[in-house]
Amino acid sequence: MLCAQTPAGSAADRTDDRSDDRTGTRPDNVRVGVLPSFVSTGRRPIAYLVAAVLALVGFLSVVPTAPAYASANELHTLLAQARASYKLPKLTRSSDLDRVAQQWTQVMANKNTLAHNPELAKQIPAGWTVAGENVGYAGSAAQLQQAWMNSAAHRANILDTDYNAVGIGYVKVGTRVWATQVFAKYAKVPSPVGATATTTSVATSARLADLSGDRKSDVVARDSAGRLWVYPGTGRGTLGARKSAGGGWGAFSVWSPGDLTGDGKGDVLARDRSGRLYTYPGNGRSGLLLRRYLGIGWGGYTIATPGDFNGDKKADILARDSGGRLWLYPGNGRGAFGARKQLGTGWQKLGVIVGVGDLTGDAKADVIARDRSGYLWLYRGNGRGSWAAAGQRIGGGWQAFTSISASGDLTGDGRVDVVARDSSGRLWLYPGNGRGGFGARKQIGSGWNVMGQIA
């Protein structure tokens, strides 16, 4: 990849403009570097365009600053306005493309590195004929959109008449906005949403239990024979055909914490009967890589996996000790944890503790817990590693369930959901409403009593 390097602090930018090479559309357009890639569907070649990486430094100080708060919705609005100014139709927002864009934006922010998604063509839903991507960072959404429009290759993506779908990823770290635009053309746009639809928050993105690499939440379960299974989510509130992640798991308790290692792939956390804790990095294909030993002495803890609980864009875990004290173990983005912090006492009164991600729609990870009487409680996170408010009772009758878990957003609406198994082995989906509660439940399976644990 070619790029122009400038001294730190200079009023210049660093760009890498990759233009397109499309069969039958236009000749090669070389700017800084050309990296065309062709993907075959078995019928005819399909051009896969990756537009330029754009890093924004001092020159953007001349652009008016947008309000401190911005979001993927704002970026989508700015994109629509840019196309409208050229009398071009608005691109349909796709929640499936949003998920891909959001996850990749999180990877860039975690690594503090600007790059294109090398798996873009595989991760976006099948059926596309042309696809492209803009990535960048700046001080605000408005600055970033303006810089994209000032760059010929990025502007070509934004104004391309071939595209009919877009997904937006947005992460803010300190004063820096990271963003991704994923463009595509489909005969039928997958999972279309409106411009004001709720998008997957950073907290939820860190919690996303995506073992299969399609940027949809999955369910992980261990059966009574010790086999580990990945049930890929469809993004429509159902589960696809399961895939084996291996045997020999009978001696382990397992959790699906999201991305602990910072590589954009869902991982597995496991504890053996001796109390030793391990991270099993996911390979993005429903399999696992070599495990990493984290420590011993975890046998007396109840573990919950909320996603990013302290606001540093890395997945964390919560653990309750035998004395009822709740601890935060902040993830370091490399599969391990930093120094723990006590969050409270008296948690022995709660039989089940589940880290759900952002249940309330405020982009901060939350926790739900069931008490001994079967009441379900919501504990709102403040995004800084503590609580925003006292526990709030949000339901009763949950003693009927033998398992309660959360895998992220199973319905594809940008809101986290909860999965519960009843005593008859039926599996129920409780779709989150984005306000700390749930919509009408939906049965998504039966025969789940054979599972010793559902993560």
HUPESUL-V889196 format. One record per backbone hydrogen bond with DSSP energy under -1.0 kcal/mol. CO is the residue of the C=O (numbers start at 1). NH is the residue of the N-H. Records with the same first field share a line. If there is no record, write none. Layout:
CO = NH / NH
This chain:
7 = 10
10 = 12
14 = 55
16 = 53
17 = 33
22 = 25
37 = 48
39 = 46
44 = 41
46 = 39
53 = 16
55 = 14
57 = 60
58 = 61
59 = 62
60 = 63
71 = 75
72 = 76
73 = 77
74 = 78
75 = 79
76 = 80
77 = 81
78 = 82
79 = 83
80 = 84
81 = 85
83 = 86 / 88
84 = 87
92 = 166
93 = 193
94 = 98
95 = 99
96 = 100
97 = 101
98 = 102
99 = 103
100 = 104
101 = 105
102 = 106
103 = 107
104 = 108
105 = 109
106 = 110
107 = 111
108 = 112 / 113
117 = 120
119 = 123
120 = 124
130 = 185
131 = 49
132 = 183
133 = 51
134 = 181
135 = 54
136 = 179
138 = 177
140 = 144
141 = 145
142 = 146
143 = 147
144 = 148
145 = 149
146 = 150
148 = 151
151 = 155
152 = 156
153 = 157
154 = 158
155 = 159
164 = 92
165 = 184
166 = 94
167 = 182
169 = 180
171 = 178
173 = 176
176 = 173
177 = 138
178 = 171
179 = 136
180 = 169
181 = 134
182 = 167
183 = 132
184 = 164 / 165
185 = 129
191 = 95
194 = 197
201 = 205
202 = 206
203 = 207
204 = 208
206 = 259
208 = 210
209 = 218
210 = 266
211 = 286
219 = 231
220 = 455
221 = 229
222 = 452 / 453
223 = 226
226 = 249
227 = 223
228 = 245
229 = 221
230 = 243
231 = 219
232 = 240
238 = 234
243 = 230
246 = 228
249 = 252
253 = 271
255 = 269
258 = 260 / 267
260 = 335
268 = 280
269 = 255
270 = 278
271 = 253
272 = 275
275 = 298
276 = 272
277 = 294 / 295
278 = 270
279 = 292
280 = 268
281 = 289
287 = 283
292 = 279
295 = 277
298 = 301
302 = 320
304 = 318
307 = 309 / 316
309 = 385
317 = 329
318 = 304
319 = 327
320 = 302
321 = 324
324 = 347
325 = 321
326 = 343 / 344
327 = 319
328 = 341
329 = 317
330 = 338
336 = 332
341 = 328
344 = 326
346 = 349
347 = 350
352 = 370
354 = 368
357 = 359 / 366
359 = 436
366 = 356 / 357
367 = 379
368 = 354
369 = 377
370 = 351 / 352
371 = 374
374 = 398
375 = 371
376 = 394
377 = 369
378 = 392
379 = 367
380 = 388
386 = 382
392 = 378
395 = 376
397 = 400
398 = 401
403 = 421
405 = 419
407 = 209
408 = 417
410 = 237
418 = 430
419 = 405
420 = 428
421 = 402 / 403
422 = 425
425 = 448
426 = 422
427 = 444 / 445
428 = 420
429 = 442
430 = 418
431 = 439
437 = 433
442 = 429
445 = 427
447 = 450
448 = 451
450 = 224
453 = 222
